Amino acid sequence: MQLNDNAKEAVRELGAAINAAIEKSNRVSHAIEHLREIGYEPQLTLKMEIGLLKINNDFEDSTDEFELDLTDEDLRTLRRMKIRLE
């Protein structure tokens, strides 16, 4: 599926919102700290796939995939959280 610029920007915005939610999550931070307190260093791997289905009158099912471009700041944030992308 070819995405127009508006769709690409909306997907980037979704990725940024997810990153921000994880980064600011007290629950995630506390769980990581708890693991460290009991002697473990968590190594998290996060794989995010965003699938889009174009809404139109013909209702076409699409399974095409695309790559999400993360900014350097997104990647730094994930690394600080010990989240590795594959």
Secondary structure, DSSP 4 states (H G I P E B T S, - for coil): -PPPHHHHHHHHHHHHHHHHHHHH-HHHHHHHHHHHHTT----EE----------STT--------PPPPPHHHHHHHHHTTEE--
